Amino acid sequence: MKSTDLAELLALAAIWGASFLFMRWGAPEFGALSLAWLRVGLASVALLPLLAWHQGRPSLGLLRRHWRALLALSLVTSALPFALFAYAALHIPAGVSSILNATVPMWSALVAWWWLRQAPTAWRSLGLALGFGGVVLLVWTKTGLGGDARFWAVLACLLATLNYAISAVGTKRWLDGVPPLVVATGSQLGATLWLTLPGLWAWPATWPGGIAWVSLLALALLCTGVAYILYFRLIARVGPTNAVTVTFLIPVFAVLWGAMFLAEALTWAMLGGGLLVLVGTALALGLWPKPR
């Protein structure tokens, strides 16, 4: 990985780590569905003129040519994950959501096994087991494995990360060679279509306050518009497996932002569960031990 790719990976981790902070501020006032809908809608409004200005009519032709793949992938790239993480932000700390977000590479290994018939090695199988153990530890300490809202919030995070894994593999399979800005714009336009009716149906009875609106703008323009351009560019340059390693770094920034701005405590259970998840995903990705 080149130094420029590494710098973009760190920037993406810092931006997406901050997204958990903004969701914690915005979700209580907007609600999960309305926040996710406005997030992708505003991102589309920002990205579409940029796409038209930067790449002109050929890029709009690419949107029309690949609209089926973009619409299908937008459901798992943005619509479902954004709504699920926004729901989780109502019930569990940002640091826990970000640690669960680090299971994306683990899911990616399972998706590649099922979809691409890439069977995991013994080390990768061990990584999958360790990562699953870390998730169970986090669920146990935060919810007691009961059926309360925190339990469903953890499951929502895991379902969101499964969608991200499907998105990464599907993007490389169906949209390989399509410019990152086209993929980013198309995914947000498609997600807007998916979420418009649910977002309107769930619109809050009380108008959200100023902090909620600022959080929404940060989510839409920075954590979605800018971040997805970086993300799809990394997929194009270094591949989906390497691109999703950004999830290793997101918890570091998310826990830091949560401690600074939300006064969230870092517990030993979070450290232990997070370490198991990170070690497990490193093994599942084949990052360690290095092949001979």
Summary of the structure (lengths in Angstrom):
residues: 292
radius of gyration: 18.2
end to end distance: 19.1
largest distance: 60.4
contacts: 1093
relative contact order: 0.23
helix: 83%
strand: 0%
